[in-house]
Amino acid sequence: MSAERHSVTDLKIHLVCVTKYRRRVFDDDGLKLIEDCFKTVAKKMNFQVLEFNGEADHVHVLIE
C-alpha cells in the first residue's frame, strides 16, 4: 500500500496601493484604466482579480 500525499492551497492577496503623500490623483477614468491593466496582466500571468476598488488616493485589489 503506497502513501498518497495531497496538498491543497488557496492563496489570496489583498494588495493596497497608496499614492505618495496620499495625494488625490485618481479619477473614475484612471481607476478604470488601472483595473483594466490588472485584468490584462492577470490573464497573461494566469491569476484572477477577485475584487478591485479604489478612491482618489488609493486602490484595493484582491487577487487569487
GUDREN-149205 format. One line per 4 residues: their letters; for each residue z, y, x of C-alpha. Coordinates in steps of 0.02 Angstrom, whole numbers, always signed. Layout:
<rs>
a = Z/Y/X | ...
</rs>
This chain:
<rs>
msae = +0/+0/+0 | -52/+168/+75 | +46/+326/+51 | -56/+461/-32
rhsv = -18/+639/+8 | -56/+780/-111 | -45/+966/-89 | -68/+1100/-220
tdlk = -68/+1285/-181 | -81/+1435/-294 | -85/+1591/-188 | -91/+1761/-271
ihlv = -82/+1927/-180 | -31/+2093/-256 | -114/+2225/-149 | -66/+2408/-167
cvtk = -169/+2539/-76 | -97/+2714/-72 | -186/+2872/-17 | -118/+2968/+132
yrrr = +22/+3085/+77 | -6/+3017/-100 | -145/+3144/-124 | -228/+3130/-293
vfdd = -408/+3093/-242 | -469/+2954/-359 | -553/+2994/-523 | -617/+2869/-651
dglk = -786/+2853/-564 | -703/+2824/-396 | -587/+2691/-466 | -735/+2602/-547
lied = -829/+2604/-381 | -679/+2531/-289 | -660/+2396/-422 | -845/+2351/-409
cfkt = -830/+2340/-219 | -680/+2224/-232 | -776/+2112/-353 | -931/+2108/-241
vakk = -827/+2058/-90 | -732/+1930/-194 | -894/+1846/-245 | -956/+1840/-64
mnfq = -790/+1776/+4 | -750/+1655/-138 | -592/+1730/-212 | -553/+1806/-381
vlef = -496/+1979/-432 | -374/+1939/-572 | -323/+2118/-610 | -372/+2290/-549
ngea = -283/+2451/-595 | -267/+2621/-518 | -216/+2802/-532 | -266/+2960/-441
dhvh = -162/+2917/-287 | -161/+2726/-276 | -240/+2562/-333 | -164/+2393/-375
vlie = -265/+2233/-355 | -207/+2057/-396 | -314/+1928/-307 | -315/+1739/-301
</rs>
